[in-house]
Amino acid sequence: MSVVVRLDRVERTFPGTPPVQALKESNLTIDENDYVAIVGASGSGKSTLLHLLGLLDRPTGGTYWLDGVDTATLDDNGRAGMRAERIGFVFQAFHLLGHRTAVENVMLAEIHRRGGSVDRRKRAEAALTRVGLGHRLNAYPTTLSGGERQRVAVARSLIGEPSLLLADEPTGNLDSKTSESILELFDSLHNSGLTLAVITHDDDVSERAQRRVRIHDGMLTPLGEGVVR
């Protein structure tokens, strides 16, 4: 089984007086088809870690390998390309365009990718079908429930068949019943072979993962195995 993510003594310090060490020297390995929950309260360093994993920021120390590539060797264009091809993002906010249909919102994820719009639409339709919205392709976000909108956001993250799905508080805007349906979707995606890293403050969410890691004051520590479903 291949390694998707490997952090080796990675840290992130922001300049200031005094400097702020948002992420202290940390190690983390995420294997292919792993399901990892990273648990932490507000201000614990979760956002900093997310930005590093998602190639939205660079560490100030240590090494981050993604799919065997030392990301420090990549220039900005290389990082952007790898981010687009290897990483899918799901956020607490859905970030959907209200004047675009569900399938059009998903297609926008590949707007800069080579290939025709027909192929792009087919991939978008397949991604929506994968998350259970094959019957809502032409619906607008205003006509969708919160859970359906989050499913569109998940489909958008899947269209490029990423190596890693990064989810940041994916149930934060949802009620408990809808949250459960999204977590069941994540279970299904994991069972189909997808690698997931879910960043959350909610223990109920984290317990769905195979294993859990806590981040506190910028330090990563294992929490033991979660419930495998």
Contacts in CASP RR format, 6 or more apart in sequence:
PFRMAT RR
TARGET T0000
AUTHOR 0000-0000-0000
METHOD contacts of the structure
MODEL  1
MSVVVRLDRVERTFPGTPPVQALKESNLTIDENDYVAIVGASGSGKSTLL
HLLGLLDRPTGGTYWLDGVDTATLDDNGRAGMRAERIGFVFQAFHLLGHR
TAVENVMLAEIHRRGGSVDRRKRAEAALTRVGLGHRLNAYPTTLSGGERQ
RVAVARSLIGEPSLLLADEPTGNLDSKTSESILELFDSLHNSGLTLAVIT
HDDDVSERAQRRVRIHDGMLTPLGEGVVR
1 31 0 8 1.000
1 32 0 8 1.000
1 33 0 8 1.000
2 31 0 8 1.000
2 32 0 8 1.000
2 67 0 8 1.000
3 29 0 8 1.000
3 30 0 8 1.000
3 31 0 8 1.000
3 32 0 8 1.000
3 65 0 8 1.000
3 68 0 8 1.000
4 30 0 8 1.000
4 31 0 8 1.000
4 32 0 8 1.000
4 34 0 8 1.000
4 66 0 8 1.000
4 67 0 8 1.000
4 163 0 8 1.000
4 164 0 8 1.000
4 195 0 8 1.000
5 28 0 8 1.000
5 29 0 8 1.000
5 30 0 8 1.000
5 53 0 8 1.000
5 64 0 8 1.000
5 65 0 8 1.000
5 66 0 8 1.000
5 164 0 8 1.000
5 197 0 8 1.000
6 28 0 8 1.000
6 29 0 8 1.000
6 30 0 8 1.000
6 63 0 8 1.000
6 64 0 8 1.000
6 65 0 8 1.000
6 68 0 8 1.000
7 26 0 8 1.000
7 27 0 8 1.000
7 28 0 8 1.000
7 29 0 8 1.000
7 52 0 8 1.000
7 62 0 8 1.000
7 63 0 8 1.000
7 64 0 8 1.000
8 27 0 8 1.000
8 62 0 8 1.000
8 63 0 8 1.000
8 64 0 8 1.000
8 65 0 8 1.000
9 25 0 8 1.000
9 26 0 8 1.000
9 27 0 8 1.000
9 61 0 8 1.000
9 62 0 8 1.000
9 63 0 8 1.000
10 23 0 8 1.000
10 25 0 8 1.000
10 26 0 8 1.000
10 27 0 8 1.000
10 28 0 8 1.000
10 52 0 8 1.000
10 59 0 8 1.000
10 61 0 8 1.000
10 62 0 8 1.000
10 63 0 8 1.000
10 64 0 8 1.000
11 21 0 8 1.000
11 23 0 8 1.000
11 24 0 8 1.000
11 25 0 8 1.000
11 26 0 8 1.000
11 59 0 8 1.000
11 60 0 8 1.000
11 61 0 8 1.000
11 62 0 8 1.000
12 21 0 8 1.000
12 22 0 8 1.000
12 23 0 8 1.000
12 48 0 8 1.000
12 52 0 8 1.000
12 57 0 8 1.000
12 59 0 8 1.000
12 60 0 8 1.000
12 61 0 8 1.000
13 19 0 8 1.000
13 20 0 8 1.000
13 21 0 8 1.000
13 22 0 8 1.000
13 60 0 8 1.000
14 20 0 8 1.000
14 22 0 8 1.000
21 218 0 8 1.000
22 45 0 8 1.000
22 48 0 8 1.000
22 218 0 8 1.000
23 45 0 8 1.000
23 48 0 8 1.000
23 49 0 8 1.000
23 52 0 8 1.000
23 59 0 8 1.000
23 218 0 8 1.000
24 217 0 8 1.000
24 218 0 8 1.000
24 219 0 8 1.000
25 61 0 8 1.000
25 62 0 8 1.000
26 49 0 8 1.000
26 218 0 8 1.000
26 219 0 8 1.000
26 220 0 8 1.000
27 220 0 8 1.000
28 213 0 8 1.000
28 220 0 8 1.000
30 36 0 8 1.000
30 164 0 8 1.000
30 195 0 8 1.000
30 197 0 8 1.000
31 195 0 8 1.000
32 163 0 8 1.000
32 193 0 8 1.000
32 195 0 8 1.000
33 190 0 8 1.000
33 193 0 8 1.000
33 194 0 8 1.000
33 195 0 8 1.000
34 195 0 8 1.000
34 196 0 8 1.000
34 210 0 8 1.000
34 211 0 8 1.000
35 186 0 8 1.000
35 190 0 8 1.000
35 195 0 8 1.000
35 196 0 8 1.000
35 198 0 8 1.000
35 208 0 8 1.000
35 209 0 8 1.000
35 210 0 8 1.000
35 211 0 8 1.000
36 196 0 8 1.000
36 197 0 8 1.000
36 198 0 8 1.000
36 209 0 8 1.000
36 210 0 8 1.000
36 211 0 8 1.000
36 212 0 8 1.000
36 213 0 8 1.000
37 197 0 8 1.000
37 198 0 8 1.000
37 199 0 8 1.000
37 200 0 8 1.000
37 205 0 8 1.000
37 206 0 8 1.000
37 207 0 8 1.000
37 208 0 8 1.000
37 209 0 8 1.000
37 211 0 8 1.000
37 212 0 8 1.000
37 213 0 8 1.000
37 226 0 8 1.000
38 46 0 8 1.000
38 49 0 8 1.000
38 197 0 8 1.000
38 198 0 8 1.000
38 199 0 8 1.000
38 200 0 8 1.000
38 212 0 8 1.000
38 213 0 8 1.000
38 214 0 8 1.000
38 215 0 8 1.000
38 220 0 8 1.000
39 200 0 8 1.000
39 201 0 8 1.000
39 203 0 8 1.000
39 206 0 8 1.000
39 212 0 8 1.000
39 213 0 8 1.000
39 214 0 8 1.000
39 215 0 8 1.000
39 223 0 8 1.000
40 46 0 8 1.000
40 199 0 8 1.000
40 200 0 8 1.000
40 201 0 8 1.000
40 214 0 8 1.000
40 215 0 8 1.000
40 216 0 8 1.000
41 201 0 8 1.000
41 216 0 8 1.000
42 201 0 8 1.000
44 215 0 8 1.000
44 216 0 8 1.000
44 217 0 8 1.000
44 218 0 8 1.000
45 215 0 8 1.000
45 218 0 8 1.000
46 168 0 8 1.000
46 199 0 8 1.000
46 201 0 8 1.000
46 215 0 8 1.000
47 168 0 8 1.000
48 57 0 8 1.000
48 218 0 8 1.000
49 199 0 8 1.000
49 215 0 8 1.000
49 220 0 8 1.000
50 56 0 8 1.000
50 166 0 8 1.000
50 168 0 8 1.000
50 199 0 8 1.000
51 57 0 8 1.000
52 58 0 8 1.000
52 59 0 8 1.000
52 64 0 8 1.000
53 64 0 8 1.000
53 87 0 8 1.000
53 164 0 8 1.000
53 166 0 8 1.000
53 197 0 8 1.000
54 83 0 8 1.000
54 87 0 8 1.000
54 89 0 8 1.000
54 166 0 8 1.000
55 66 0 8 1.000
55 71 0 8 1.000
55 79 0 8 1.000
55 80 0 8 1.000
55 82 0 8 1.000
55 83 0 8 1.000
55 87 0 8 1.000
56 83 0 8 1.000
58 71 0 8 1.000
58 72 0 8 1.000
59 72 0 8 1.000
63 70 0 8 1.000
63 72 0 8 1.000
64 70 0 8 1.000
64 71 0 8 1.000
64 72 0 8 1.000
65 71 0 8 1.000
66 82 0 8 1.000
66 86 0 8 1.000
66 87 0 8 1.000
66 163 0 8 1.000
66 164 0 8 1.000
67 86 0 8 1.000
67 163 0 8 1.000
69 82 0 8 1.000
71 79 0 8 1.000
71 82 0 8 1.000
74 82 0 8 1.000
84 112 0 8 1.000
84 113 0 8 1.000
85 160 0 8 1.000
85 162 0 8 1.000
86 162 0 8 1.000
86 163 0 8 1.000
86 164 0 8 1.000
87 162 0 8 1.000
87 163 0 8 1.000
87 164 0 8 1.000
87 165 0 8 1.000
87 166 0 8 1.000
88 157 0 8 1.000
88 158 0 8 1.000
88 160 0 8 1.000
88 162 0 8 1.000
88 164 0 8 1.000
88 165 0 8 1.000
88 166 0 8 1.000
89 157 0 8 1.000
89 166 0 8 1.000
89 167 0 8 1.000
89 168 0 8 1.000
90 150 0 8 1.000
90 153 0 8 1.000
90 154 0 8 1.000
90 157 0 8 1.000
90 165 0 8 1.000
90 166 0 8 1.000
90 167 0 8 1.000
90 168 0 8 1.000
90 170 0 8 1.000
91 153 0 8 1.000
91 167 0 8 1.000
91 168 0 8 1.000
91 169 0 8 1.000
91 170 0 8 1.000
92 168 0 8 1.000
92 169 0 8 1.000
92 170 0 8 1.000
92 172 0 8 1.000
92 173 0 8 1.000
93 173 0 8 1.000
94 141 0 8 1.000
94 146 0 8 1.000
94 149 0 8 1.000
94 150 0 8 1.000
94 152 0 8 1.000
94 153 0 8 1.000
94 173 0 8 1.000
95 153 0 8 1.000
96 105 0 8 1.000
96 141 0 8 1.000
96 149 0 8 1.000
96 152 0 8 1.000
96 153 0 8 1.000
97 104 0 8 1.000
97 105 0 8 1.000
97 108 0 8 1.000
97 141 0 8 1.000
98 105 0 8 1.000
98 140 0 8 1.000
98 141 0 8 1.000
98 142 0 8 1.000
99 140 0 8 1.000
100 108 0 8 1.000
100 140 0 8 1.000
100 141 0 8 1.000
101 137 0 8 1.000
101 138 0 8 1.000
101 139 0 8 1.000
101 140 0 8 1.000
102 128 0 8 1.000
102 133 0 8 1.000
102 136 0 8 1.000
102 137 0 8 1.000
102 138 0 8 1.000
102 139 0 8 1.000
102 140 0 8 1.000
102 141 0 8 1.000
102 144 0 8 1.000
102 152 0 8 1.000
102 155 0 8 1.000
103 121 0 8 1.000
103 124 0 8 1.000
103 125 0 8 1.000
103 128 0 8 1.000
103 137 0 8 1.000
103 138 0 8 1.000
104 124 0 8 1.000
105 141 0 8 1.000
105 152 0 8 1.000
105 156 0 8 1.000
106 124 0 8 1.000
106 127 0 8 1.000
106 128 0 8 1.000
106 152 0 8 1.000
106 155 0 8 1.000
106 156 0 8 1.000
106 159 0 8 1.000
107 117 0 8 1.000
107 120 0 8 1.000
107 121 0 8 1.000
107 124 0 8 1.000
107 159 0 8 1.000
108 156 0 8 1.000
109 156 0 8 1.000
109 157 0 8 1.000
109 159 0 8 1.000
109 160 0 8 1.000
110 120 0 8 1.000
110 123 0 8 1.000
110 124 0 8 1.000
110 159 0 8 1.000
110 160 0 8 1.000
113 120 0 8 1.000
123 159 0 8 1.000
123 160 0 8 1.000
124 155 0 8 1.000
124 159 0 8 1.000
125 134 0 8 1.000
125 137 0 8 1.000
127 155 0 8 1.000
127 156 0 8 1.000
127 158 0 8 1.000
127 159 0 8 1.000
128 134 0 8 1.000
128 136 0 8 1.000
128 137 0 8 1.000
128 151 0 8 1.000
128 152 0 8 1.000
128 155 0 8 1.000
130 155 0 8 1.000
130 158 0 8 1.000
130 189 0 8 1.000
131 151 0 8 1.000
131 152 0 8 1.000
131 154 0 8 1.000
131 155 0 8 1.000
131 158 0 8 1.000
131 185 0 8 1.000
132 151 0 8 1.000
133 148 0 8 1.000
133 151 0 8 1.000
133 152 0 8 1.000
133 155 0 8 1.000
136 144 0 8 1.000
136 148 0 8 1.000
139 148 0 8 1.000
141 149 0 8 1.000
141 152 0 8 1.000
144 152 0 8 1.000
145 178 0 8 1.000
146 173 0 8 1.000
146 174 0 8 1.000
146 178 0 8 1.000
147 174 0 8 1.000
147 178 0 8 1.000
147 181 0 8 1.000
147 182 0 8 1.000
150 170 0 8 1.000
150 171 0 8 1.000
150 173 0 8 1.000
150 174 0 8 1.000
150 178 0 8 1.000
150 182 0 8 1.000
151 182 0 8 1.000
151 185 0 8 1.000
154 170 0 8 1.000
154 182 0 8 1.000
154 185 0 8 1.000
154 189 0 8 1.000
157 165 0 8 1.000
158 165 0 8 1.000
158 189 0 8 1.000
158 194 0 8 1.000
163 195 0 8 1.000
164 195 0 8 1.000
164 196 0 8 1.000
164 197 0 8 1.000
165 189 0 8 1.000
165 194 0 8 1.000
165 195 0 8 1.000
165 196 0 8 1.000
165 197 0 8 1.000
166 197 0 8 1.000
166 199 0 8 1.000
167 186 0 8 1.000
167 196 0 8 1.000
167 197 0 8 1.000
167 198 0 8 1.000
167 199 0 8 1.000
168 199 0 8 1.000
169 199 0 8 1.000
169 200 0 8 1.000
169 201 0 8 1.000
169 202 0 8 1.000
170 182 0 8 1.000
170 186 0 8 1.000
170 198 0 8 1.000
170 200 0 8 1.000
170 205 0 8 1.000
171 178 0 8 1.000
171 179 0 8 1.000
171 182 0 8 1.000
171 183 0 8 1.000
171 200 0 8 1.000
171 202 0 8 1.000
171 205 0 8 1.000
172 179 0 8 1.000
172 202 0 8 1.000
174 182 0 8 1.000
179 205 0 8 1.000
183 205 0 8 1.000
183 208 0 8 1.000
186 196 0 8 1.000
186 198 0 8 1.000
186 208 0 8 1.000
187 208 0 8 1.000
187 229 0 8 1.000
189 196 0 8 1.000
190 196 0 8 1.000
190 210 0 8 1.000
196 209 0 8 1.000
198 205 0 8 1.000
198 206 0 8 1.000
198 208 0 8 1.000
198 209 0 8 1.000
200 206 0 8 1.000
206 212 0 8 1.000
206 223 0 8 1.000
206 226 0 8 1.000
207 226 0 8 1.000
207 227 0 8 1.000
208 226 0 8 1.000
208 227 0 8 1.000
208 229 0 8 1.000
209 226 0 8 1.000
210 225 0 8 1.000
210 226 0 8 1.000
210 228 0 8 1.000
211 222 0 8 1.000
211 223 0 8 1.000
211 224 0 8 1.000
211 225 0 8 1.000
211 226 0 8 1.000
212 222 0 8 1.000
212 223 0 8 1.000
212 224 0 8 1.000
212 225 0 8 1.000
212 226 0 8 1.000
213 220 0 8 1.000
213 221 0 8 1.000
213 222 0 8 1.000
213 223 0 8 1.000
214 220 0 8 1.000
214 221 0 8 1.000
214 222 0 8 1.000
214 223 0 8 1.000
215 221 0 8 1.000
END
